[in-house]
Amino acid sequence: MKIHVLSDGKQTNEQFVKRVMQAETEIDALHFREYERTAKELYQLIDQCLQAGFPLHKMIVHDRLDVAHAHQIQTVQVGYRSLPIPVIRVRFSEFSIIESVHSIEELHKSEADQCMLSPIFHTSCKKDAIPLAADILQTAKRPYIALGGITPHNVHLVKSERIAIRSGFWEAENGCDILKIYREMRENYEEL
């Protein structure tokens, strides 16, 4: 199982860098999803992570193609407020693209290289969103990154080999330990 950690925009640069560096060995991909930061602030945050030793190849930038390009980050995540994927393919051909989708239909229609599908379960981040039913998820014809309400107690129900975690990581007492627990819970169930 691969674990993607999404930022939540609530930490100072120092808190952010300390937290991700403590868990770096357990993080397979780190999504910089920082809507409130300016391009300059986001650039500086990524720069501090790089200086601390967080690997460039694990970084993904949400929506800010300019910042990703400036740091030579290879993967971007786009959503409804981003440039259309065909435009990105022409203007920023170096990027691998992950698209945020919210239904099986959107997943199958997506022109992105990968998709992040949410919400899988009920989540406090999107209280009004209806979780995707397990039987619908089984009809997915392409792999996806699962996001939304995933906890150590339900991770075994997720059919995707890639999961994304936001609150579960940032709100845990120890980010590294919680990611290890996610892995253990998934592995223990698969062994049954």
TORLUMVEX-627064 format. One line per field, with one value per residue: residue in three letters; x, y, z of N, C-alpha, C in turn. Coordinates in pm, 1 decimal. Layout:
N
res: [Ala_...]
n_c1: [X_...]
n_c2: [Y_...]
n_c3: [Z_...]
ca_c1: [X_...]
ca_c2: [Y_...]
ca_c3: [Z_...]
c_c1: [X_...]
c_c2: [Y_...]
c_c3: [Z_...]
//
This chain:
192
res: [Met_Lys_Ile_His_Val_Leu_Ser_Asp_Gly_Lys_Gln_Thr_Asn_Glu_Gln_Phe_Val_Lys_Arg_Val_Met_Gln_Ala_Glu_Thr_Glu_Ile_Asp_Ala_Leu_His_Phe_Arg_Glu_Tyr_Glu_Arg_Thr_Ala_Lys_Glu_Leu_Tyr_Gln_Leu_Ile_Asp_Gln_Cys_Leu_Gln_Ala_Gly_Phe_Pro_Leu_His_Lys_Met_Ile_Val_His_Asp_Arg_Leu_Asp_Val_Ala_His_Ala_His_Gln_Ile_Gln_Thr_Val_Gln_Val_Gly_Tyr_Arg_Ser_Leu_Pro_Ile_Pro_Val_Ile_Arg_Val_Arg_Phe_Ser_Glu_Phe_Ser_Ile_Ile_Glu_Ser_Val_His_Ser_Ile_Glu_Glu_Leu_His_Lys_Ser_Glu_Ala_Asp_Gln_Cys_Met_Leu_Ser_Pro_Ile_Phe_His_Thr_Ser_Cys_Lys_Lys_Asp_Ala_Ile_Pro_Leu_Ala_Ala_Asp_Ile_Leu_Gln_Thr_Ala_Lys_Arg_Pro_Tyr_Ile_Ala_Leu_Gly_Gly_Ile_Thr_Pro_His_Asn_Val_His_Leu_Val_Lys_Ser_Glu_Arg_Ile_Ala_Ile_Arg_Ser_Gly_Phe_Trp_Glu_Ala_Glu_Asn_Gly_Cys_Asp_Ile_Leu_Lys_Ile_Tyr_Arg_Glu_Met_Arg_Glu_Asn_Tyr_Glu_Glu_Leu]
n_c1: [84.3_53.4_107.3_-28.0_19.1_-166.5_-132.2_-271.1_-280.6_-252.4_-25.7_276.0_568.2_789.6_673.1_548.3_763.8_912.4_729.1_678.2_933.9_988.2_828.4_905.3_1008.1_784.8_606.2_484.6_412.2_387.3_152.0_129.2_-104.9_-204.5_-398.1_-423.9_-177.5_52.3_210.8_481.9_510.1_443.9_645.5_865.3_807.7_824.6_1090.2_1215.2_1149.3_1290.6_1553.4_1571.8_1586.2_1376.9_1266.0_1261.7_1130.9_911.2_730.3_428.9_245.1_-42.5_-251.7_-86.5_86.5_294.6_466.2_534.7_668.1_883.2_1029.0_1092.8_931.9_775.7_509.6_173.6_-133.1_-463.9_-778.1_-1124.8_-1088.0_-857.2_-632.4_-748.5_-688.9_-599.5_-476.9_-271.5_-121.2_-17.1_116.0_267.3_422.1_592.6_481.1_338.5_4.5_-237.1_-576.9_-841.1_-1128.9_-1480.2_-1663.1_-1742.3_-1796.0_-1663.4_-1404.7_-1366.1_-1386.3_-1177.4_-886.5_-645.6_-323.9_-337.3_-586.8_-745.0_-977.5_-1266.5_-1530.2_-1432.7_-1525.1_-1743.3_-1651.2_-1523.9_-1413.2_-1548.9_-1843.2_-2097.1_-2071.3_-2149.1_-2053.1_-1882.1_-2030.3_-1941.3_-1994.9_-2011.1_-1753.4_-1619.5_-1662.9_-1481.6_-1270.8_-1013.7_-706.5_-695.1_-629.6_-733.2_-933.9_-1059.2_-1205.2_-1068.7_-949.0_-738.0_-903.5_-1080.2_-931.8_-879.1_-1100.9_-1076.3_-1038.2_-835.9_-486.1_-352.4_-369.5_-490.3_-421.2_-518.4_-627.6_-598.3_-322.8_-216.1_-352.0_-288.3_-104.7_155.9_290.5_444.9_413.1_134.7_106.4_243.3_69.2_-157.5_-52.4_5.9_-250.4_-378.8_-214.3_-238.1_-505.9_-506.9_-360.7_-531.1]
n_c2: [-118.0_219.1_532.6_847.9_1170.6_1452.3_1799.6_2029.1_2298.5_2426.7_2456.6_2618.6_2692.9_2576.4_2389.2_2224.5_2123.3_1988.1_1789.4_1640.4_1550.9_1386.1_1173.5_1093.3_850.1_689.9_814.6_802.0_977.6_1329.2_1573.0_1905.3_2102.0_2384.3_2623.5_2878.4_2996.1_3217.0_3211.3_3259.1_3200.8_2928.3_2829.0_2880.4_2712.9_2456.6_2468.4_2475.7_2219.7_2065.2_2146.1_2037.9_1776.2_1628.7_1415.6_1518.3_1369.9_1264.7_1464.9_1645.3_1894.6_2079.4_2236.1_2471.4_2522.9_2684.0_2702.2_2433.8_2391.0_2570.8_2446.3_2212.9_1992.9_1692.6_1601.6_1707.5_1802.1_1845.0_2021.5_2126.0_2402.2_2443.5_2482.0_2352.0_2006.2_1942.0_2186.1_2204.0_1983.4_2076.9_2321.7_2264.8_2023.0_1853.8_1756.2_1496.2_1418.7_1435.9_1405.4_1541.5_1368.5_1288.0_1088.3_768.1_794.9_1036.8_950.1_757.2_916.3_1091.7_1260.2_1255.0_1134.0_995.6_951.1_1103.2_986.2_1077.7_1140.5_851.5_743.0_877.9_1206.1_1462.0_1678.8_1728.9_1762.3_1758.7_1596.6_1295.2_974.5_744.5_450.5_117.4_-89.8_49.3_146.4_-85.9_-111.7_38.5_101.6_171.1_227.4_416.0_686.3_667.3_874.1_1034.3_1015.8_789.3_565.0_400.7_192.5_138.0_107.4_-135.5_-186.2_-39.5_-52.4_28.5_40.9_262.1_512.5_823.1_1053.2_1303.7_1460.1_1246.5_1217.3_1475.7_1544.1_1348.2_1235.6_1149.8_1160.0_977.7_734.7_694.5_651.7_412.3_251.4_256.5_109.5_-138.5_-221.2_-258.5_-455.7_-664.2_-734.3_-821.7_-1052.4_-1232.9]
n_c3: [0.0_-83.3_67.5_53.0_172.1_246.8_270.9_512.6_544.5_792.4_945.6_1062.0_866.1_993.0_1169.8_984.1_826.9_1025.8_1104.1_863.5_807.6_1023.9_959.3_710.6_598.6_596.7_431.9_110.8_-87.4_-90.1_-79.3_-155.8_-62.9_-44.1_-19.5_92.6_93.9_-67.2_-393.4_-353.1_-78.0_-76.3_-240.2_-75.3_144.9_25.9_-49.9_201.6_291.6_108.0_168.6_421.0_360.4_250.2_-5.6_-345.3_-544.0_-416.1_-391.8_-459.0_-614.5_-556.4_-775.5_-814.1_-1066.2_-1149.4_-927.8_-892.5_-1133.9_-1103.9_-904.1_-1022.1_-979.9_-1055.2_-1058.9_-1055.7_-897.8_-997.2_-996.9_-994.5_-1009.6_-1144.3_-1430.2_-1746.1_-1825.7_-2096.1_-2166.6_-1980.3_-2061.4_-2302.7_-2239.0_-2011.0_-2044.9_-1910.6_-1680.4_-1479.5_-1427.4_-1173.7_-1118.2_-925.8_-851.5_-814.3_-852.9_-999.5_-1266.9_-1333.2_-1280.5_-1483.4_-1709.4_-1694.6_-1815.1_-1702.0_-1579.8_-1344.2_-1086.8_-803.2_-593.6_-421.9_-175.7_2.9_243.7_500.3_592.7_805.6_686.2_452.0_504.4_381.5_164.9_-4.5_79.6_-136.4_-247.4_-156.3_-340.6_-578.3_-602.0_-661.7_-928.4_-1058.6_-1328.7_-1353.3_-1175.4_-866.1_-634.8_-313.4_-109.8_183.0_483.9_561.5_795.1_1042.2_1122.4_915.7_689.8_573.6_421.2_194.9_-147.2_-309.5_-391.9_-322.1_-86.1_46.9_302.4_527.4_766.6_949.6_963.6_1031.5_1265.2_1442.6_1730.1_1682.5_1375.1_1218.8_1356.8_1329.2_1054.8_1029.6_1171.5_1004.3_787.4_914.2_999.2_754.9_637.2_826.6_795.4_529.0_551.3_665.2]
ca_c1: [0.0_123.6_37.1_-13.0_-18.9_-207.0_-119.9_-401.2_-270.9_-268.9_100.8_381.8_668.8_873.6_593.1_525.9_888.7_945.3_633.2_698.4_1065.7_978.3_754.6_945.9_1024.6_652.1_528.8_519.5_392.2_343.6_77.9_124.8_-238.7_-196.8_-476.8_-411.9_-41.9_86.9_310.1_610.8_507.4_448.1_781.0_954.1_778.3_883.9_1234.7_1257.1_1139.4_1404.5_1675.7_1571.8_1613.9_1261.7_1297.0_1186.6_1046.8_790.0_649.1_322.1_190.2_-182.5_-301.8_12.8_178.0_413.0_555.5_586.1_765.3_1001.2_1105.5_1111.9_850.1_725.5_367.8_80.7_-271.2_-554.3_-918.7_-1221.0_-1044.0_-728.1_-632.7_-791.4_-579.9_-538.3_-390.3_-151.9_-42.7_53.1_201.8_354.2_425.7_678.6_408.7_243.5_-112.6_-338.1_-698.9_-936.9_-1259.9_-1573.6_-1757.4_-1684.9_-1807.0_-1552.4_-1283.4_-1352.7_-1374.1_-1060.0_-773.9_-523.5_-244.4_-388.8_-697.7_-769.6_-1121.7_-1316.0_-1489.0_-1455.4_-1610.0_-1783.4_-1538.1_-1558.9_-1361.1_-1655.5_-1957.9_-2213.8_-2043.0_-2199.4_-1946.9_-1901.7_-2068.8_-1839.8_-2025.7_-1978.6_-1607.6_-1572.6_-1679.4_-1375.2_-1194.3_-874.9_-660.5_-714.5_-584.6_-854.7_-928.4_-1181.1_-1255.5_-995.4_-888.9_-677.6_-1007.1_-1152.7_-840.0_-887.7_-1214.9_-1041.1_-995.7_-723.3_-351.8_-298.8_-463.0_-447.0_-460.5_-493.2_-651.7_-542.8_-179.8_-185.4_-413.5_-234.3_2.6_282.3_259.8_513.2_348.1_0.6_120.8_279.3_-53.5_-236.7_8.4_-11.7_-391.2_-406.7_-139.7_-296.4_-631.8_-476.7_-305.7_-639.9]
ca_c2: [0.0_347.6_635.7_988.2_1262.4_1583.0_1906.9_2086.4_2444.6_2477.8_2460.9_2709.9_2620.4_2498.2_2275.8_2139.0_2054.7_1895.0_1677.9_1552.9_1487.5_1276.7_1062.8_1084.1_712.4_629.1_890.4_767.9_1099.7_1443.0_1670.2_2041.6_2152.3_2503.0_2725.7_3011.0_3049.6_3276.3_3132.2_3277.7_3126.9_2786.0_2803.0_2878.7_2592.1_2343.5_2487.4_2433.9_2073.4_2012.7_2170.5_1945.6_1643.3_1556.1_1388.0_1587.7_1276.6_1233.5_1586.4_1673.0_2027.4_2093.5_2356.0_2575.4_2472.1_2770.5_2664.6_2300.6_2409.4_2639.6_2350.2_2093.3_1883.4_1623.8_1565.8_1808.4_1758.7_1950.0_2006.3_2205.7_2540.7_2442.1_2485.6_2224.9_1911.8_1957.6_2304.5_2166.6_1891.6_2156.4_2425.6_2207.5_1883.0_1773.9_1709.9_1387.8_1488.4_1368.6_1485.6_1515.7_1330.5_1258.1_983.4_669.0_850.4_1130.4_868.7_693.7_1020.1_1174.8_1255.6_1262.7_1012.1_929.9_1023.6_1091.0_969.7_1105.1_1078.3_707.7_731.3_1008.4_1281.3_1592.1_1782.9_1756.0_1707.8_1743.0_1502.3_1160.3_876.6_653.8_317.2_14.5_-164.7_136.2_150.9_-210.1_-101.4_124.0_32.6_215.5_250.7_550.8_716.5_679.5_982.1_1074.2_938.5_663.3_554.4_268.0_92.2_102.2_104.6_-267.3_-185.5_38.0_-144.9_86.1_18.4_392.7_589.9_957.5_1086.9_1442.2_1479.7_1135.4_1240.7_1603.8_1552.2_1242.3_1279.1_1122.6_1133.0_856.3_619.6_670.7_592.6_272.2_182.8_235.7_-2.0_-262.3_-261.1_-308.5_-581.1_-766.3_-780.0_-895.0_-1183.4_-1322.4]
ca_c3: [0.0_-88.4_144.2_14.5_279.6_196.5_369.3_547.0_550.1_928.7_1019.0_1020.0_788.4_1082.0_1215.9_868.3_792.4_1133.8_1101.1_747.6_815.0_1121.5_898.2_569.2_553.1_584.4_332.8_-27.2_-166.1_-8.4_-160.6_-103.2_-93.4_41.6_-87.9_154.1_75.8_-196.4_-467.3_-286.4_48.8_-107.7_-289.8_41.0_221.9_-46.2_-40.5_336.2_296.7_31.5_245.1_535.2_308.8_196.6_-146.3_-450.0_-620.1_-339.5_-379.8_-555.0_-587.6_-593.7_-844.1_-842.2_-1168.0_-1153.9_-818.0_-925.1_-1243.0_-1050.7_-823.1_-1105.4_-927.3_-1174.2_-1052.6_-1005.0_-880.3_-1043.1_-961.2_-1070.8_-1023.9_-1213.3_-1576.0_-1805.1_-1848.9_-2228.9_-2164.7_-1904.0_-2145.2_-2404.7_-2180.3_-1907.3_-2087.7_-1823.0_-1562.3_-1463.9_-1373.4_-1091.6_-1114.3_-818.2_-904.8_-705.4_-891.7_-1090.3_-1401.8_-1349.9_-1283.2_-1613.8_-1813.4_-1671.2_-1908.5_-1621.1_-1567.3_-1224.3_-1025.1_-659.8_-583.2_-286.6_-49.9_12.9_362.1_554.8_646.2_862.2_596.6_354.5_576.7_296.4_56.6_17.1_53.5_-248.9_-200.7_-182.1_-463.1_-691.2_-612.2_-723.9_-1073.5_-1112.4_-1432.4_-1350.0_-1038.1_-813.9_-499.3_-233.1_-11.0_251.6_596.0_579.5_928.0_1061.1_1146.0_793.6_575.8_509.9_329.4_76.3_-252.5_-381.4_-337.5_-282.9_-4.3_83.5_438.8_566.1_910.3_1025.5_982.4_1097.2_1397.5_1527.8_1819.2_1614.9_1234.8_1173.1_1419.6_1274.5_921.8_1052.8_1213.8_881.6_712.9_990.7_997.5_619.5_619.2_912.6_736.3_406.2_586.5_711.5]
c_c1: [88.7_39.9_74.9_-59.8_-49.2_-189.3_-257.8_-396.6_-276.3_-138.2_188.2_479.9_750.5_799.3_575.3_650.3_924.2_857.5_660.1_834.8_1066.3_914.1_798.7_955.4_890.6_564.7_576.7_503.5_337.2_281.1_76.7_-6.0_-261.7_-266.5_-454.7_-274.2_-27.1_186.1_445.9_616.8_515.2_586.7_878.0_932.6_842.6_1036.0_1287.0_1250.4_1256.8_1534.9_1687.0_1595.9_1494.2_1282.8_1203.1_1089.5_919.3_692.9_549.9_263.1_48.0_-206.7_-194.8_120.6_305.9_514.3_615.9_694.1_894.7_1089.4_1136.4_1044.9_775.8_575.3_286.9_-56.9_-360.4_-696.9_-1004.2_-1174.9_-913.0_-744.9_-682.0_-670.3_-519.6_-444.2_-260.4_-61.9_39.0_155.6_302.1_368.6_510.6_603.6_334.7_126.4_-202.6_-459.9_-786.3_-1072.1_-1348.2_-1683.2_-1684.5_-1689.5_-1692.6_-1419.8_-1260.7_-1335.6_-1244.3_-950.2_-640.4_-450.2_-292.7_-506.9_-697.5_-920.8_-1166.3_-1461.4_-1523.4_-1549.9_-1652.9_-1660.8_-1584.5_-1508.8_-1465.6_-1783.8_-2078.8_-2193.7_-2092.5_-2087.8_-1982.4_-1929.3_-1964.8_-1867.5_-1996.1_-1827.3_-1551.8_-1587.1_-1571.6_-1289.1_-1049.8_-834.4_-683.7_-650.8_-711.4_-835.0_-1063.1_-1226.5_-1184.4_-923.5_-818.5_-782.5_-1084.6_-1061.7_-845.9_-1004.0_-1185.0_-981.2_-875.3_-591.6_-285.2_-406.3_-403.0_-505.1_-427.8_-507.4_-588.1_-395.0_-155.5_-241.2_-364.4_-123.0_139.1_252.2_321.9_444.3_212.1_9.1_161.0_156.4_-144.1_-183.5_-15.5_-155.3_-428.5_-339.5_-197.6_-424.9_-603.2_-422.3_-413.4_-697.2]
c_c2: [124.1_451.9_773.9_1072.2_1396.8_1686.4_1964.5_2237.7_2504.5_2494.3_2578.2_2627.1_2527.9_2373.0_2174.0_2055.9_1951.3_1770.3_1584.0_1485.0_1373.2_1152.8_1032.7_940.7_641.4_697.8_852.6_887.3_1207.7_1547.4_1805.3_2103.6_2273.9_2621.1_2867.2_3074.3_3112.3_3183.8_3139.8_3197.2_2976.9_2746.2_2789.9_2754.6_2469.3_2349.8_2441.6_2282.1_2010.1_2029.7_2076.3_1801.1_1564.5_1537.7_1457.8_1493.0_1236.4_1351.4_1599.9_1808.1_2034.9_2232.4_2457.7_2523.6_2553.5_2731.3_2526.5_2311.0_2471.5_2544.1_2220.7_1970.1_1822.8_1596.8_1679.3_1744.4_1874.6_1917.0_2100.3_2349.1_2554.3_2462.3_2351.6_2136.6_1925.3_2079.4_2272.7_2076.9_1968.8_2249.9_2374.3_2057.6_1793.5_1710.6_1579.1_1450.2_1393.0_1460.6_1443.6_1485.6_1282.8_1158.7_886.0_721.9_948.2_1054.9_811.9_795.4_1099.9_1150.7_1258.8_1129.0_927.9_1011.7_1000.6_1094.5_990.1_1150.4_929.6_678.7_871.3_1076.0_1416.7_1706.7_1825.0_1694.4_1679.8_1642.0_1362.8_1061.5_785.6_513.7_213.8_-61.5_-82.5_139.3_25.4_-207.6_-14.4_44.4_80.4_239.1_395.5_561.5_742.7_785.1_998.3_977.7_807.0_667.1_419.2_157.0_53.4_90.5_-29.8_-277.3_-112.8_-55.4_-94.2_52.1_149.3_466.8_726.3_991.9_1233.6_1453.3_1370.5_1151.1_1363.7_1612.6_1443.8_1298.1_1261.1_1078.6_1005.1_732.8_590.6_610.2_445.1_191.2_157.4_114.5_-136.0_-312.3_-318.9_-444.4_-693.6_-821.4_-863.6_-1034.1_-1282.5_-1404.4]
c_c3: [0.0_-14.6_94.0_132.9_215.9_306.0_397.1_567.2_688.3_1005.7_972.9_937.2_876.4_1131.5_1103.1_838.0_898.9_1126.0_984.0_751.4_916.3_1058.9_755.1_519.6_533.5_479.7_193.6_-119.8_-73.4_-99.9_-89.5_-151.2_-3.2_-24.9_-34.0_134.7_-62.4_-265.8_-398.3_-157.0_25.4_-157.6_-171.7_127.4_156.1_-36.5_96.2_351.5_222.7_108.4_364.9_490.8_259.1_46.1_-244.7_-520.1_-545.5_-333.5_-495.1_-516.4_-641.4_-652.3_-885.3_-937.8_-1174.1_-1046.7_-844.0_-1033.0_-1190.3_-970.2_-898.1_-1045.0_-1045.9_-1175.5_-991.5_-989.1_-919.0_-1001.9_-1043.1_-1093.8_-1099.5_-1363.8_-1629.8_-1838.7_-1988.5_-2237.3_-2091.3_-1989.2_-2249.6_-2341.7_-2077.8_-1932.8_-1996.5_-1706.6_-1583.5_-1388.3_-1295.2_-1090.5_-996.6_-881.9_-790.4_-742.5_-983.7_-1233.2_-1429.4_-1358.8_-1422.9_-1726.5_-1804.0_-1775.0_-1834.5_-1620.7_-1449.4_-1172.6_-874.5_-643.2_-439.3_-290.3_-48.5_129.9_405.0_615.6_698.4_775.0_493.4_408.4_487.7_183.7_93.2_-15.3_-63.8_-196.0_-243.5_-311.3_-587.9_-711.6_-679.3_-875.1_-1138.3_-1209.5_-1439.9_-1205.2_-995.8_-675.5_-419.2_-123.9_56.0_358.6_620.1_714.1_938.9_1075.3_1021.2_671.0_503.4_411.1_198.3_-27.9_-330.8_-313.1_-295.2_-204.6_25.6_219.7_463.6_716.8_995.0_1054.3_1067.7_1238.0_1493.7_1616.2_1753.8_1472.3_1183.2_1228.4_1357.9_1135.0_931.6_1092.8_1093.6_805.5_783.5_985.1_860.9_598.4_703.3_853.6_611.0_433.4_630.4_598.0]
//
